Amino acid sequence: MSRADKRDTELRAMIETIGCELAIIRRAMPITRLRIEQARDRTGLTSLLCPALDEIDDVSRSASVIGDQVTAALAKLKE
């Protein structure tokens, strides 16, 4: 296996930073979803908060796709 050049090292650091930020999003989303559910249940603001829950689900799915791409990019750098 050859040594990574400066470009590969910098690219790896950038991708790893994306992965770390993504981990923060993944950790926060379930808590945010729970808070919105609780607000909906306690206030009865269903028409306002149900679309917000749908948006939270969209963000969570997107975060999952991004995570897969980060993993694939890091694997490609190891080749």
PAVOLUM-331707 format. One record per atom (N, C-alpha, C): y, x, z; residue in one letter; residue number from 0; atom name. Coordinates in pm, whole numbers. Example, Ala and Ser with C-alpha at 12.3 -4.5 7.8 and 13.67 -1.06 7.14 Angstrom:
[[-569; 1319; 780]; A; 0; N];
[[-450; 1230; 780]; A; 0; CA];
[[-330; 1320; 780]; A; 0; C];
[[-225; 1285; 708]; S; 1; N];
[[-106; 1367; 714]; S; 1; CA];
[[3; 1290; 787]; S; 1; C];
This chain:
[[-117; 84; 0]; M; 0; N];
[[0; 0; 0]; M; 0; CA];
[[124; 89; 0]; M; 0; C];
[[217; 59; -89]; S; 1; N];
[[338; 140; -96]; S; 1; CA];
[[438; 96; 10]; S; 1; C];
[[529; 188; 39]; R; 2; N];
[[633; 158; 137]; R; 2; CA];
[[736; 64; 78]; R; 2; C];
[[786; -27; 160]; A; 3; N];
[[889; -120; 114]; A; 3; CA];
[[1019; -44; 92]; A; 3; C];
[[1085; -75; -20]; D; 4; N];
[[1215; -12; -44]; D; 4; CA];
[[1324; -89; 32]; D; 4; C];
[[1447; -40; 22]; K; 5; N];
[[1557; -99; 97]; K; 5; CA];
[[1578; -245; 57]; K; 5; C];
[[1568; -275; -70]; R; 6; N];
[[1586; -413; -118]; R; 6; CA];
[[1483; -506; -56]; R; 6; C];
[[1357; -465; -56]; D; 7; N];
[[1252; -547; 4]; D; 7; CA];
[[1274; -567; 153]; D; 7; C];
[[1318; -463; 220]; T; 8; N];
[[1344; -471; 364]; T; 8; CA];
[[1457; -569; 393]; T; 8; C];
[[1563; -561; 314]; E; 9; N];
[[1676; -652; 333]; E; 9; CA];
[[1636; -796; 301]; E; 9; C];
[[1559; -813; 194]; L; 10; N];
[[1513; -947; 156]; L; 10; CA];
[[1423; -1006; 265]; L; 10; C];
[[1336; -925; 319]; R; 11; N];
[[1247; -969; 427]; R; 11; CA];
[[1328; -1012; 549]; R; 11; C];
[[1430; -937; 583]; A; 12; N];
[[1515; -970; 698]; A; 12; CA];
[[1586; -1104; 674]; A; 12; C];
[[1633; -1125; 552]; M; 13; N];
[[1701; -1251; 520]; M; 13; CA];
[[1605; -1369; 531]; M; 13; C];
[[1485; -1352; 477]; I; 14; N];
[[1386; -1460; 482]; I; 14; CA];
[[1343; -1487; 625]; I; 14; C];
[[1327; -1383; 704]; E; 15; N];
[[1290; -1402; 844]; E; 15; CA];
[[1400; -1474; 921]; E; 15; C];
[[1526; -1447; 887]; T; 16; N];
[[1637; -1518; 950]; T; 16; CA];
[[1631; -1666; 917]; T; 16; C];
[[1602; -1697; 791]; I; 17; N];
[[1585; -1836; 750]; I; 17; CA];
[[1473; -1901; 833]; I; 17; C];
[[1364; -1829; 849]; G; 18; N];
[[1252; -1881; 928]; G; 18; CA];
[[1290; -1908; 1072]; G; 18; C];
[[1369; -1819; 1129]; C; 19; N];
[[1413; -1838; 1269]; C; 19; CA];
[[1505; -1960; 1282]; C; 19; C];
[[1597; -1974; 1190]; E; 20; N];
[[1686; -2090; 1193]; E; 20; CA];
[[1607; -2219; 1173]; E; 20; C];
[[1508; -2212; 1086]; L; 21; N];
[[1422; -2327; 1062]; L; 21; CA];
[[1344; -2366; 1188]; L; 21; C];
[[1301; -2268; 1263]; A; 22; N];
[[1230; -2295; 1389]; A; 22; CA];
[[1319; -2372; 1486]; A; 22; C];
[[1448; -2340; 1488]; I; 23; N];
[[1542; -2412; 1574]; I; 23; CA];
[[1552; -2558; 1530]; I; 23; C];
[[1561; -2578; 1398]; I; 24; N];
[[1567; -2715; 1345]; I; 24; CA];
[[1441; -2792; 1381]; I; 24; C];
[[1326; -2729; 1361]; R; 25; N];
[[1199; -2796; 1390]; R; 25; CA];
[[1186; -2831; 1538]; R; 25; C];
[[1242; -2749; 1623]; R; 26; N];
[[1235; -2776; 1767]; R; 26; CA];
[[1331; -2890; 1804]; R; 26; C];
[[1445; -2897; 1740]; A; 27; N];
[[1546; -2996; 1775]; A; 27; CA];
[[1517; -3135; 1719]; A; 27; C];
[[1454; -3143; 1605]; M; 28; N];
[[1437; -3272; 1537]; M; 28; CA];
[[1359; -3375; 1619]; M; 28; C];
[[1247; -3341; 1679]; P; 29; N];
[[1176; -3444; 1758]; P; 29; CA];
[[1259; -3495; 1876]; P; 29; C];
[[1336; -3407; 1937]; I; 30; N];
[[1419; -3449; 2051]; I; 30; CA];
[[1531; -3541; 2003]; I; 30; C];
[[1591; -3506; 1890]; T; 31; N];
[[1696; -3590; 1834]; T; 31; CA];
[[1640; -3726; 1794]; T; 31; C];
[[1521; -3725; 1735]; R; 32; N];
[[1457; -3852; 1696]; R; 32; CA];
[[1432; -3938; 1819]; R; 32; C];
[[1382; -3878; 1926]; L; 33; N];
[[1357; -3952; 2050]; L; 33; CA];
[[1486; -4012; 2105]; L; 33; C];
[[1594; -3936; 2104]; R; 34; N];
[[1721; -3986; 2155]; R; 34; CA];
[[1771; -4105; 2073]; R; 34; C];
[[1755; -4097; 1941]; I; 35; N];
[[1797; -4208; 1856]; I; 35; CA];
[[1710; -4331; 1883]; I; 35; C];
[[1579; -4310; 1899]; E; 36; N];
[[1490; -4422; 1931]; E; 36; CA];
[[1530; -4488; 2063]; E; 36; C];
[[1559; -4405; 2162]; Q; 37; N];
[[1599; -4459; 2292]; Q; 37; CA];
[[1730; -4536; 2281]; Q; 37; C];
[[1823; -4483; 2206]; A; 38; N];
[[1952; -4552; 2188]; A; 38; CA];
[[1930; -4685; 2117]; A; 38; C];
[[1846; -4686; 2015]; R; 39; N];
[[1814; -4810; 1943]; R; 39; CA];
[[1753; -4913; 2039]; R; 39; C];
[[1656; -4869; 2116]; D; 40; N];
[[1585; -4961; 2206]; D; 40; CA];
[[1674; -5012; 2318]; D; 40; C];
[[1764; -4928; 2368]; R; 41; N];
[[1848; -4967; 2481]; R; 41; CA];
[[1970; -5049; 2439]; R; 41; C];
[[2016; -5028; 2316]; T; 42; N];
[[2139; -5095; 2275]; T; 42; CA];
[[2117; -5210; 2177]; T; 42; C];
[[2002; -5209; 2111]; G; 43; N];
[[1977; -5312; 2011]; G; 43; CA];
[[2050; -5287; 1879]; G; 43; C];
[[2102; -5168; 1860]; L; 44; N];
[[2174; -5134; 1737]; L; 44; CA];
[[2076; -5092; 1627]; L; 44; C];
[[1981; -5177; 1601]; T; 45; N];
[[1873; -5147; 1506]; T; 45; CA];
[[1925; -5120; 1366]; T; 45; C];
[[2016; -5203; 1317]; S; 46; N];
[[2064; -5186; 1180]; S; 46; CA];
[[2142; -5056; 1163]; S; 46; C];
[[2198; -5004; 1268]; L; 47; N];
[[2270; -4877; 1262]; L; 47; CA];
[[2176; -4758; 1279]; L; 47; C];
[[2082; -4769; 1373]; L; 48; N];
[[2003; -4653; 1413]; L; 48; CA];
[[1873; -4636; 1335]; L; 48; C];
[[1818; -4743; 1278]; C; 49; N];
[[1697; -4726; 1197]; C; 49; CA];
[[1720; -4639; 1074]; C; 49; C];
[[1832; -4655; 1003]; P; 50; N];
[[1858; -4562; 892]; P; 50; CA];
[[1873; -4417; 940]; P; 50; C];
[[1927; -4398; 1058]; A; 51; N];
[[1939; -4263; 1112]; A; 51; CA];
[[1801; -4203; 1137]; A; 51; C];
[[1708; -4285; 1184]; L; 52; N];
[[1571; -4238; 1204]; L; 52; CA];
[[1506; -4201; 1071]; L; 52; C];
[[1533; -4280; 967]; D; 53; N];
[[1482; -4246; 834]; D; 53; CA];
[[1537; -4112; 787]; D; 53; C];
[[1665; -4088; 813]; E; 54; N];
[[1727; -3961; 775]; E; 54; CA];
[[1667; -3844; 853]; E; 54; C];
[[1639; -3867; 980]; I; 55; N];
[[1574; -3764; 1062]; I; 55; CA];
[[1437; -3729; 1002]; I; 55; C];
[[1364; -3832; 960]; D; 56; N];
[[1233; -3808; 899]; D; 56; CA];
[[1247; -3729; 768]; D; 56; C];
[[1350; -3760; 689]; D; 57; N];
[[1375; -3685; 565]; D; 57; CA];
[[1403; -3538; 594]; D; 57; C];
[[1485; -3513; 695]; V; 58; N];
[[1518; -3375; 732]; V; 58; CA];
[[1392; -3302; 780]; V; 58; C];
[[1311; -3370; 858]; S; 59; N];
[[1187; -3308; 907]; S; 59; CA];
[[1093; -3271; 793]; S; 59; C];
[[1081; -3362; 694]; R; 60; N];
[[997; -3332; 578]; R; 60; CA];
[[1054; -3213; 499]; R; 60; C];
[[1184; -3211; 482]; S; 61; N];
[[1248; -3100; 411]; S; 61; CA];
[[1228; -2968; 485]; S; 61; C];
[[1237; -2972; 616]; A; 62; N];
[[1215; -2851; 696]; A; 62; CA];
[[1073; -2800; 678]; A; 62; C];
[[979; -2891; 665]; S; 63; N];
[[840; -2852; 642]; S; 63; CA];
[[824; -2782; 507]; S; 63; C];
[[888; -2837; 404]; V; 64; N];
[[883; -2776; 271]; V; 64; CA];
[[948; -2637; 274]; V; 64; C];
[[1062; -2628; 340]; I; 65; N];
[[1129; -2498; 351]; I; 65; CA];
[[1039; -2398; 422]; I; 65; C];
[[973; -2442; 529]; G; 66; N];
[[882; -2354; 602]; G; 66; CA];
[[770; -2302; 513]; G; 66; C];
[[715; -2389; 430]; D; 67; N];
[[611; -2347; 337]; D; 67; CA];
[[664; -2242; 239]; D; 67; C];
[[786; -2263; 192]; Q; 68; N];
[[845; -2169; 97]; Q; 68; CA];
[[875; -2033; 163]; Q; 68; C];
[[920; -2037; 287]; V; 69; N];
[[945; -1912; 361]; V; 69; CA];
[[815; -1835; 378]; V; 69; C];
[[710; -1905; 415]; T; 70; N];
[[580; -1841; 431]; T; 70; CA];
[[532; -1780; 300]; T; 70; C];
[[549; -1854; 190]; A; 71; N];
[[507; -1803; 59]; A; 71; CA];
[[590; -1682; 18]; A; 71; C];
[[719; -1687; 44]; A; 72; N];
[[806; -1573; 7]; A; 72; CA];
[[770; -1448; 86]; A; 72; C];
[[742; -1464; 215]; L; 73; N];
[[705; -1349; 297]; L; 73; CA];
[[571; -1292; 251]; L; 73; C];
[[479; -1379; 215]; A; 74; N];
[[347; -1332; 165]; A; 74; CA];
[[365; -1256; 34]; A; 74; C];
[[453; -1303; -52]; K; 75; N];
[[478; -1237; -179]; K; 75; CA];
[[538; -1098; -158]; K; 75; C];
[[622; -1085; -57]; L; 76; N];
[[679; -954; -27]; L; 76; CA];
[[574; -854; 20]; L; 76; C];
[[468; -902; 80]; K; 77; N];
[[361; -814; 128]; K; 77; CA];
[[275; -760; 15]; K; 77; C];
[[279; -826; -102]; E; 78; N];
[[196; -783; -216]; E; 78; CA];
[[236; -646; -265]; E; 78; C];
